[in-house]
Amino acid sequence: MREEEAPATTPTPGPEDALPAPVLERSPSLSRELPPKLCGYLNKLSGKGPLKGFKSRWFVFDPRHCHLYYFKGPSDALPLGYIDIADASFTYDLEAEEGQLEIRSAGRDYTLKAPSAQAMRYWLQQLQQKRWEFSNNCTVGQRDNRTLSHFPDSATGLVAKDNDAPFPPQMPDIAESARSVLEEEVAPETLVGEQAANYPSPINPTTINFSLKHLGTEIRNSMSNLKPGKGNNENRKSMFYTDDWVLLDPTLKELEEAAGHDEKRKKEPAESSRGSAFAFDFVKASQRAKRPFLRDIIGASKSRSSGESSPVECVITNGKPSTEIQSRIQAQQEELNKVKEDLSSQKELVRLLQQSLKCSQQDSVPNRIQYSLNTACGPVDHSTAQLLHQKDQQIQALNKQLDHVNQQKDHMEQEVKAFQDKLTGTRDQLNMFRETIQAKDEVIVKLSRQLNECENNSSPQGVSPGGSSVNKEQQELNRLKDALQGYKTQNKYLNKEILELSVLKRNAEIRENALEAKCTSLEARLCQVESKHLVLLQEVKNPVCSGDKGPTHEVISRLLEDALKVDSADQQEQTVLKPNPVSEYDIYGFKTVPEDSEEETLIAKVRALDLKSLTLTDSQEISTGVKWANYFAGTMNREMVRSPELKSLIRWGVPHEHRSKVWRWCVNLHVRKYRDRCGQGYFNSLLERAREKQNPASKQIELDLMRTLPNNKHYASPTSEGIQKLRNVLLAFSWRNPDVGYCQGLNRLAAIALLYLEQEEAFWCLVAITECFMTPDYYTKNLIGSQVDQRVFKDLLSEKLPRLHAHFEQYKVDFSLITFNWFLVVFVDSVVSDIMFRIWDSFLYEGPKVIFRYALAVFKFKEDEFGKLQDYMSIFKYLRYFTRTILDARKLTSIAFADMNPFPMRLIQSRRAFHLEKVRQELSELEIIRQDFLRERETAAPERRDVISDDDEDT
């Protein structure tokens, strides 16, 4: 966590000159209930360069915010900084110095050193326990409020209710058993706890116990400790002090216990069971202590207002002075004199700095420049002087920067030189070590030979020469056993730490998922409210039964105009109530809100809001994405193959990020035989031919390019990248299939394919649709295949939806005028984009029967609405736009692949063959009629030439 300097406006504590620290007395009942306070001396590694080293700090744990504050000493009121324990992890290394531990919090590592290994283990166990308690008791709101407050008395640090958390963390049984594997360490009395403040720091710092980073805080702490009192203790209260505490002195409390009060005072409840030995306390007492302040015992109490004399001049216990108390007062007096000397030196430093600042202000550069200009050129106006001042400041800043860069350069050169010297010394040392090792090897060989000779020459009665080595081995064995025990303890602690961190992470993920679900639900509700708001504004603006347009009409029009504005990127960043407002284009590039008329714009935006609300509330979309991820993970090292699992996944929609891969595989599945036959480079050769020679279809292709998908940003302008790709695909196909050449509708098929495929893949997708899925005469001049499919669909509608078919027959509605385009371009521009791409997913995998399924499902979806319409005009008008009102893709898919079963392909093929014969017969009859008409026309041609007009007769 970050170290922060306490604010300058924080009140500082007043002086108790010779006393080590004030005590915050609590009521007896609170003293029995509250747990012991976690505090004590630790050395903290800080500083940089030569000043880096361990510095003695007084650490205090704040249970309300789970922060570990550290001070220079226990008497300081302002902390130098704090460490966030709530999200921290702890560890220690057996090979490091004794008592050294590490805390990692918010991406920073803190190295601390305890006085002993026992104190280190106690601190680690207590910090683990405090972190666990805070995690179990803290709600999400508390964590958010905790991050807004750096100090425990902040207004945002109030404890929230436990039921605010969506999922309170729970510890499993296995985790609870694992947490108790370590024996609880006993707190060292003189090293940890409030009583440790009465003793000096047990660890000697390795560097100067002074922080330049927190110079202001240390000065304020020193001033607050040395400031003379004013007869009360209000000026000793720090920013963490609460009115429920009474400031007493530990020395005075001991004197009071030793003085022997009267019987009435003895009967009063004891209030000094356990106090805090420092000015910084986080716990409030239920009531203020009510015992007197010993003015009747200490005769020299008035001397507290003087900063030069000790607050306790004489202490009488049964008529004799106390030697222990006198020695403590003397030690405190010496400490006071030392601090006064530090203060005087600090004051002298401040005075010198003030004098230098005053001199620099009086002799400022702008004054000299203005004076010289006034002398040389006369008076200078204010703007010119100000400009010169700014330029001079810039020059000074650049000079400082140049000096700083030069210093860095010199420093780096010195470091390079030092490294070179060090490298040279290291090489020499390495050579020396090699020679030493070689010499030692020779000595070892020589000693080994001598040892073997001694063992051979030794007598049986003699003392074994290996006796001393046995003792050494035993000592080494004991050392290894101790190390093994230490590593076992470390292993248990680290296992406990890992387990706790895993549980905390899992609980945080649960809370995060709950908040995400709640946020998604609120966004969906917001979209629904906005949709209803738009509809309501439209109804109020154009009432059905009223022709009046008063002043309210202008207000409603303005509100409606503001609501229909598409949110730009800047507005989306600034808005607060719309986490994800409706954008101008969807993920496929289609315009969400057209700019044709106000009514169409309103309908389109209402539709977009409803569609977004459905998408947000559809929890199965997430599971579909997971299923696709699992499927691709299972097929990572092998090629995709046809399977019921893949078929089911494709029917429920391919995710946007996987659609390109799936479409490419589906196209290759159907046209592999064509591609193998044509070979590589086939598409490029067709494209080269189209560029060299003009195709009869090129003119019509150029006319239809800009009319393909005008509502898609990839085809909106002639310079769009999609237009050139579309031109290449259509020209190449016109040379590939001269019988078809180009037909209106092929441009839309190719444009949709290009949204996810490259040019060559889109070309083969067009080949798969025209030559594999559809009949050969589907896209010819007469569109025979399309006409046949309309008759097949009419038969299927009469079988699957007889009531709706009878309704259409009753009012003589020819719905093929609408459905013809569905089959020709596979629902492009007929349904919303999400549903259209789901249809294309299944269409590219299963073939043309998917079009029949979805066409029937669309009518099934709106069957009840059609039944309410009772005239031809209303039915036909509704037919033109009803598909755009269907937004629930999941429900439509369920109807298409569940409610329409059975749906065998052989039934469609037999119906196609039957109707194909009829259509061809009808076309033959039409051809005979056309030929008869042409013969009659040729016979009547001479007679038409003999006809004389009225003008010829006049002449």
N, C-alpha and C positions, 0 to 999 in steps of 0.2 A: 504493500500500500504506500501511498505517497506520504512524505513528511511535509507538514504544513506549519508555518509560523502562526502563532496565535494572534488574533487581531489586536491592534494597538489600543482599541477603545475598551478592552476588557479591564474591569477593576482589579487592582492588585491588592494583595494582602498587606495588612499593616504590620508593624514590627513587634516582636517580643524578643528584645535584643539578645539576651543570653540564653534563650530557650531553644532547644534543637528543633522543635516542631510543635504546632498546636495539636490538640486532641479533640476530636468531634465526639461528644458524649451522646449515647443513646439511652432510651428508656430500657429498663430491665427486661421487659417482655420482648422487645425487638431484638435485644442482644441474644436472647435464648433461641429465637427463631431463625435469624439470618445465618447463612453459612460463613465460614471464615473467608476473609478477603484475600484474593490472590494478588500479592505484591512482593517486591523484593528487589535486591540489587542484581543486575546482570551487566556484563560488559558487551557493548555493541560495536561491531566492526564498521567504521565509517571513515570518511576522508578520502583524499586522493593524493597520489604521489608520495612525497616524504612525510606528509601528515596523516597517511593512512595507518590506522591501528585501532586497537580496542580502547574504547572510552567507557568509563563507569557511568551507568544510567540507572535511575530508579524507575522500575516498571510497575504499572498499575493496570489491572484488567477491569474494563467497564462492561458489566453483564447486560446493560440495556441495549448497547449498540454492538457488542461483541468486538470491541476495539481494545488493543493493548497499547496504552499510552506510555510514553517514556519521558522522564524529566531529568534534569541534571542532578537534582537532589530531592529528598522527600519534602523539604520545606517550600519548594517552588510551587507557585500557583498556576503558571502557564506551561503546558506541555511543549516539548520540542517537536513532537510528531506522534504518530500512532501507526499501528499495524492492524490491518483488517483480518481478524481471525475467522470470520464466518466462512470465507472461501479459501482459507489457507491450508497448506499441507506442511507436515513436520517430518524431519528426519535427523539422523545423526550418524557420524562415521566413527567406528571404533579406532581407526588408525589416525584420526585427528587428535588434537589436544584434548585433554581430559575436561569434560564439562561443556564441550562445544556442540552446539545444535544449530540447525538451519530451518528457517521458516520461509516458505515461498507463497507470496500473496500478490495477486494482481500483476503477475509477470515480473515481480522483483524478488530477489533473494536477500534475506536478512540473516547475517551470521551473528549469533549471540553466544556468550560464554558464561556458564554458571560457575559458582565457586567450587563445586564438587560434582562428581558423577551422580551422587544421590540427589542433589538439588536439580541437576539437569533432568533426570528421570521424573522427578516430581513435577517440574514445570511442564514437561511434555504430556504427562498423563492429565494434569489439570487443564491444559489448553485443549487437549482432545475432548475432555468431558465438557468443557464450556462450549466448544463449537457444536458438540452433539446436542446439548440442551438448548442452545439458541436455535439450531435448525429445527428441532421438534416443536418448540414453542412459538417460533416466529412465523408470521403469515407473510403473504406476498406483499401486502400493503406496507407491513413493517419494514421489509427489506428495501422497498422503494424509498420509504421515508428515511431509513437509516443512511442511505447514500446521499441524502440531501443535507445531512447534519454531520459536522465534523466533531462536535463536542456533545457530551451527554445532556447538557441542559437546554439544548435546542428545542424549540417548540415542535419541530417535526419528529422528535424522538419519542413521542408519547406511545405507549404500548397499545396496540390495536387488539381487537377481540380475536380469539383463536378461531372462531368459526368463519372468519373472512377468507381463510385459505381454502382454495377449491379442493385440494387433496393434501391433508396433513401427512407429513412423512411418517412412515411406520417402519420399525426395525423388525425384520424377520427373526424367528427363533434361532436360526443358525448364526445370524449376525450377532444376536445378543449373547449367545454362548461364546462366540469368538472374541467378543469385546472383553470378556472376563478372564482371558488366558493369563494376563499379567497380574502379578500381585501389586496391590496399591502401595505406592511409596509413602513413607511417613515424612511429613514436612519437617525439615531441619529448623529448629526453633530460632536460632540466631541468624539464619540465612534467608528464610522465606516467611512472609507474614507481616503484620503491622508492627510487631515488636522489633523487627529487623531495622526499622527506621531509627531506633535508639542507639544503633551501633554504626561505626564507620563502614565504608564499603570494604567487603572482605577480599576483593580482587584489585590488584594494582593495575591501573591502566597502562597500556604499552605506549601511549603517546600523551600529549598535552590534553588534559580533560577540559577542552574548550572548543566550541563549535563556531566557526566563522559564518556558517550558513544560517545559524539561528542567533546571530549577534544581537538583534533587537530583542528577541525573547529573553535571552540571558541577562541583558541590561535591565529589562523591566522586572524580571524576577529578583535581581540583586537590589534594585531600588525599592521594591515592595518589602523585601526582608529588612532593609536598613532604615526605612522611613519611620520617624518617631511616632509613637501612639498619641492619641488625643483623649485618653481617659475611657475609651470604649473599644470594642473589638470590631466595629463595622468596617474599618479600613483594612482588616486582615482577610476579609471575605474575598475569595477568588470567584471567577465566573462559574465555578462548579459548586459553590457553597449554597446551601439551602437554609431557609430560616428555621427548619425543624431541628437544627443542630445547635449545640452550645459549645463555644470555644473554651476549652480549659487547657491547662498546661500539665504535661505529665509530671514535672517536678513538683508543681503545687499540689497535684493530686496525691503524690506520695507523702508530701508534708502533711496534708490534711488527715491522711490515714494514720500518720505517726503522732500527730499532735494530741490526740485524745480529746474528742469533743464531749459535751455534756450528754446526759442520758436521752434527752429529747432528740438530739441530732442523730444518736445511734439508732433510734427507732425508725427513722425515715428510711424509705426503700433505697437500697444500693443502686447507684446509677453508673458505676464505673466498671461494669463487668468486662467490657472489651471495647476499646475505642480505636480510632484510626490514628496512626502516628504520622500523618501527613495532612497538608492543607487541602488535598484533592480527594474528595470522597463522592461516591455516586449514590449512596443509599440514604433515603429520608427517614427520619424517625417520626413516630405517630404524634409525639408531643414534645415540647421544649422541656429540657431538664430544669428543675426548680430548686436546686441547692444553691446556697450562697457562694460567692466567689472568694471566700477566705480572707476578706478584708479585715475581719476581727482577729485573724491569726497572724497575718503578716503586718508588722507595724510600719514597714517602709513601703506601703503600697503606692504612695504618691510619687515615689521615684520612677514609676513607669512612664510618666510624661517626659522624663529626661532621657535623652539618647546617650549620655556619657556615663551614667552609673548603672550598675546591675539592678534588675528589677527586684532582686531578693538580696537585701543587705545582710540580714541576720536571720537565722532560723533557730528557734529554740525548741528543743524536745526534752521535756522534763528538766528544764533549767540548764541543759548541756548542749553544746553545738554538736551536730551530726557530722562526723568526719567524711562519710561517703557523700553526703549532700554538698558539703563544702568543696570537695575535690571535683565533683561534677560541675558546680557553678564556676569554679576556677577554669576548668577546661572550656566551658562555654564562653567565658569572658575572653580567653585567648583566641578562640575561634572568631568572636565578634571583632576583636582588634585586627585580626588578619583580614576579615571581610571589609572593615573600614579602610584599611590600607588599599585594598583593591578598588574600593569605591573612589578614593581620592585620586588614584591613578587614572581611573576612567573619566572622572570629572576633568582632570587636567587635559586628557586627550580630547574630550569634547570641546573644551575651551580653545585649544589650539586649532581644531578643525573649524570652529566658528570664526576665529580670527582670519584664517586663510581664506575662508569663503567670503568674508567681508572685503578683504583686500582684492580678491579677484573680481568681485562685483564693482568695486570702485574703479578698478583699472581695466575695465572690459575693453575688448577690441573694438566693438562698434563705436564707443565714445571716442577712441583715438582716431578711428577712420573719419568719423564725422568732423572731429576737430581739425584734422589735416585738410579735409575738403573745404571746410569753411574758411580756413586760412588761405588756401590756394585759389579757390574758384568762387569764393563768396558763399552765402548761405545755401544750404541744400534742403530741398523739400523733404517731407516726411516719407513719401513713397520711395524716393531714391535711397534714402538712408535705410529704410526697411529692406529694400532689395539687396543693398550692399551687405546688410546684416545677414540675410539668408545665404548669400553667396559665401560670405566669410565662414558661416557655420558649416556649409558644405565642404569648403576647403579644409577646415579643421577636421571634420569627420573623415575626409579622404586621407589626410595626413596621419590621423590616428590609425586608420585601417592599414595604411602602408607600413606604419611602424609595427603594427601587430603582425602583418604578414612577414616582415623582415625578421621579427623576433621568432616567429614560427619556423622560418627558414633556417635561422641560426641554430635554433633548438634541434631541428631535424638533422642538420649537419653534425651537430655534436652527438646526437644519438647514433647516427650512422658510424661516426668515428669510434664511439664507445663500443658499438656492436662489433666493429672490425677488430678492435683491440681484444674484446672479449673472445671473439672467434679465434684469434691467434693464440690467446692464452689457453683456450679450450683444446686446441690442437696440440699445443705443447703438453698440456696435462694428460691428454689421451696417450701421447707417445710415452710419457713417463709411466702411466698406468700399465701400458703394455709391457714395458720393460720390467716393472715391478711384478706383474703377474708371471712373466717368464722366470724371473728369479725365484719367486715363491714356488712355482712348479718344480724347479730344480731342488729347492730345499725340501719340498714334500717328498719327492722321490728318494732323496738321500735319507730323510728321517724314516721313511717306510722301510728302506733296506736295513737301517740300524735296528728298528723295532723288530723286524723279522729275525735278525741275528740274536737279539736279546731274548726273544721268546724261545728260540731254539736252544740257547745256552742256559736258560733259567732252570733252577732245581725245583723238584716237586714241593720241597718244604718252604720255599721262599714265598714272599708276599706277591700276589698277582700285580703285574705292572699296570693292569687296566683298572685298578680300583678307583683311581681319581677320575677316569673317564666315565665310570659308572655313575659317580655322583653328578657329573656334569649332565649325563643323559637323563638322570632323574630330575634334575632342575629344569632341563629343557622340556621334559614330559609334563611337569607341573605347570610350566608356563603355557604350554599348548592347551592343557586342560582349562586353565583360566580363560585363555583366548576363545576356546570352544564354547565355554559357558557364556562369555560375552556375546559371541555371534548368535548363539541360540536366543538370548534375550533380545538382541537387535532384530532377529528374524521374526520373533513373536510380535514385537512392536510394529515393525513394518507391515506384517500381515494384517494387524488390526487397523493400521492407518489406511491400507489399500481397501480393506473392506468398508470402513466408514466412508471413505471418499466415493466408493462405488454406490453405496446406498444414497448418499447425498446427491450424487449426480443423477441417479434414477428418479429420486423424488423431484429434483429440479426439472427433469424432462417431463414428468407427469404434470407438474404445474404448468409448464410451458405449453404442452399439448392441450390442456384444458383451456388455457387463455386463448390459444389460437382457435380452438373450436368456438369459443364464445365470441371472439372477434369476427369470425366468418359468419356466425349466425346473425350478429348485429349488422354486418354489411348486407346480408341478404334482406333483412327486415328494412334496412334503409333503402335499398333498391325498390322494394315493394311500395314503400311509402312514397317515394319519388314518382313511381309510375301512377299511383292513385292520385297524386297531387296534379300531375299533368292532365289526366283525364278530367278531374274536377275543374281545373282551370278552363279547359276547353268547353265543358258543359255550361259553366257560369258565363263564359264569354259569349257563347251562341245559344241562349236559351231557346227551347222549343216553342213555348207559348207566348213569348213576349217579343215585341218588335222594338221596344224602347232601348236606347243606348245612352244611358246617363253617364255621369262622371265615373261611376264604378267600372264602366266598360274600358276606359283608358287605363285604369289601374290594373285590371285583369290582363289586358293586352300586354302591358309592360312586364308583368310577372311571367306571362307565358313566353314572351320573347327572351327574357333572361333565362328561363328554365330550359329553353330549346337550344341555347348556345352550347356548342361543343367545347368541352374543357380543354384548353391548351396545356402544354407541358408546364408553363410557369404557373398557371392556375392550379394545376394538380399538386405542385409543390407547396403552394401557399394555403390550399384548402385544409381545413381541420375536420369538418364534418363528413367529408367524402374521402375515405381512405383509398379507394380505387374507383374514381369516377369513370363514366363511360368515355372512352377515347374515340377519336375520329375514325380510326381504322381498327379492325379486329386483327387477330394474329395471322390471318391468311391474306391480309391486304385489302379486304373488302370494306367499303365505306359503311359505317354503322348507321349514320343519319344522313339521308339524301338531302339535297338542297333544292328540290323541285318546288313544292308548295308547302305552306305552313301546316296543312292538314296531314300531308304525307310525312312531313318531318316529325310531327307529333306522334303519329302512329309508329314510325320507325324507332323513335327514342323510347316510347313505352315498351315496344317489343324488345329493344336492346336491354332495358332495365329488367324486364321479366326474365329474359334469357340469362342475364348475369345472376339474378337471384336463384334461378334453378341450378345453375352451375355451382354456386357457392354452397347450396344446401344439399347437393348430391354427394353423399358420403361414399357411394360406390365408385365414384370416379377415382378416389384415392386407392381403393382396393384394386381397380383395374390397372392402374399404373404399377402397383406392386407386383401383380401377376405377370405383366409384361416384362418387368425387370427380372423376375425369377425365371421366366421362359428364356430370355436371352442369356442369362447366366448359365442355364443348363445347356444351351446350344452354342456356347462360346467357341468351342474347338471343333464343331461339326456344322455342316450345312443344314439349313432349314428344309424340312420335308412336310408333305401333307399329313395331317393328323387331325383327329376330332378335337384335340385340345387347341390346336392353332385355329381351326375353323370357328370354335366358340369364342376365342379371344378376338378374332377379326370381326365377328358379327357384333360384338359389343363395343367396337370402336378401337382404332389404333391410336395411341397417344401421338401428339404432334411431333415429339422428338424422335419417334421410331417410324413414322409413316413413310419417310423417304426410303428407308431400308426395306420395309415390307412391300411397298409398291414395286420397287426394283426387282425384288425376288418374284413377285407374282407375274410381272410382265415377262421376265426371262423364263418362267415356268411354261408359259403358253406359246412363246415364239422361239423357243430354243432350236427347234428344227429349221425354222426359216433362217435364223442367224447363222447356224452351222452351214447351211447350204450357200448363203451369200458370202460368207467370210468376213474378215475384219476389213474396216475401211469402206464398207458398202455405203454407209450414210454419207460420208465425205465425198465419195464419187458421185452420188446423186446430186449433192449440193453443188459440186463443180459443174455438172452438166446443166443444172438449172441456171447457173450464172453465165455459162457460155451461150446457151440457146434459150430463146423465149418460149415459154410454155403457154398454150391457149388459156390455161386457168390463172396465169399470173395476174392479169388485170383484175379479175374478180377477187383474187386474194388480197391485192392491195386495197381494193374498195372496202373489204370487210375487216381489215386489221384493226382500225380504230373503233369499229362497232362490236368488237368481240366481247370484252368485259369492261365497259367504260366506268363501272363503279369500283374497279380494282386499281390500286395505285401502281401496280406493275405494268398495266396496259393503258394508263390514263392519257399519256402524251406520246407523240411520234418519236420522241427521243428516249423513251423508256427502254430499259434493257430487255424487258419481256417482249416488246414489239419485234425487235430484230430476231430474237430466238424463235418467235412464233412464225415469222416469215420464212425462216430457214426450214422449219419442220414441215410447213404446208407445201412449200415448193418441192422439197425432197419427196414427199408423199405423192404429189401430183405426177412425178416421173416414175415412182414406184408402181402405181396403180393407174394406168391411163384410162381404164374403163370408168373409174370413178372420177379421177382427176381432182376435182374440188367440188364439194357440196356444202352449202350453208349448214352449219352445225359442226363440221369438222374443226372449224377454228376454235369453237368453245371447248371441244374435247381436248384439243392440243394445248389450249391455254391452261386448263385445269391441271393437266399432266405436268406442264412446265413449272407449276408452283412447287413441286416436290422432286422433279426429275431433271436431269440434264437434257440437252438437245437430242442427243442420240437415243437416250432411254425414252424420251417423250415420243420420238418418231416410232419406235418399236411398240410403244403403248397404243399409238394410233393404229398401227398394223394389227395388233392383237384385237382391238375393238372391231375393226371393219372386216377382218379376214378370219378371225377365230370365233368371236362371240356372236356377231350378227350374220345374217344371211348375205350372200354375195350381192343381191339386188337391194340391200337396205338403204344405201346412200347413192343409188343410181339416179338417173334423170327422172324416172317415174316414181321413185320411192316405193316400189312394190312391197318390199319387206316391211316398211313402216306401216303401210296400209293393212297388211296382213296382221301385224301385231295388234293393231287397234281392234280388229274384229275378234282376235283371240282374247284380248282383255275384256271385251264386252261380254263374251261368253262366261269368262271367269267371274265377272262381277255379278252376273245373273245367278251363278251357282253359290258363290261365297256370301254375297250380300243381296239376297233376293228382294228384301223390302226396299232398299235404296234404289235398286234397278227398276222396280215397279214404279217408284216415285218419279224417276226420270222419264220413264215411258209414258206416265200419265200426263205429264206436262210437255212431252215431246222435246226433251232437252238432249242435244247431241254433245255429250261431254268429250267426244273424241277431238273436238276443236281445241280443247285445252290439254288433254292428255297426250296428243300427238307429239308435242314438243318434249314432254317428259321422257318418252322413249328415244327420241332422236338424239338428245344431248345429255341423257342420263341425269335429269333433274337439275341441270345447271340453271341458275337464276329462277328456279321454281320454289325452292325451299330455303330456309336459313342455312348459312354456310356450315354450321356444325353438323346438321343432319345430312346435308349434301355430301360431306366428306365421309361420313359413316356409310352412306349408300355406296360411295365409290370404293371404300375398303372392301366391302363384301362383293361388289360387282367385279372387281379385278381378280378376286379369288374364286368365286363360284360361277360367274357368268351371267347371262341375260335374265335368268329367271328371278334374280334379285330385284330387277326393275318391276316385274309383275307383282312380287310380294309387297314391295313398298308402295306401289300404286294402289293396291287394294287396301293396305294398312292406312294410307292417307284418307281414303273415303270412309273406312271403318272408324277412324279417329273422330271424324266430324259427321257421322251419320245422323245423330240426333239434331244437330243444327240444320242439316238439309231437310229433315222432316218437318221443321217449323216453317219453312218457306213454302208458300202456296201459290206461286205464280212463276211463269217462265222467266221474266226479266230479273226478278230477285234471285232466282236460283242461278241463272247464268252470270249475274254480277258477282255473286258469292263464289262461283267457280273460279273466277279470274284471280282472286287474291287469297282464298281460304288456306292455301298451303303455307303462306307466310305467317299465319297465326299459330301454326303448330311449332311449339318450342321444346316440348319434352321429348328429347331424342330417345331416352331409355324406354319410355312407354311405347313410342312408335316402333322401336325395334322389337319389343316384346310382342306387339300385335303382329308384326310382319313375320316373325319366325316361330311364333307359338300359336296364335289364334288362326292363322291361315293354313295350318297343316291339316291333312297331307297335301303336299305340293310337288308331285313328281315331274321331272323334266320331260319324260316321255309323253305326258299328257299335253304339254305345250307343243312338243314337236309334232304330234299327231294333229292337233288343232291347226298348227301352222300349215301343214301339208294340205289339209282339207280346205282352208280358206285361200291358200295360194292358187289352187285350181280354179276356185270361183273368181278370184280377182283377175287371173289371166284370161278366163272366159269373158269376163266383163270388158276387159281391155281389148280383147279381140273383137267383140261386138262394137265397141266404140271405134276401133280402127276401121271396120267395115263401113260404119256410118260415115266416118271421115272420108274414106275413099269414094263413096257414092256422092258425097257433097262436092268433092273436088271434080269428079267427072261431070256432074251437072253444071258446075261453075264453068268448066272449059267449054261445054256445049253452048252455054248461054253467052259466051264471050263475043261471037260475031254479031249476035243480035244487039248487044250493048253498043257495038261500034256503029250500027245503023240508026241508033236513036239520035234524032236531031233536037238540039236544045232550042229553046225559045229565041235565043240570041241569033242562031243560024237562020231561023225563019225570018227574023226582022231584017237581016241583011239580004 
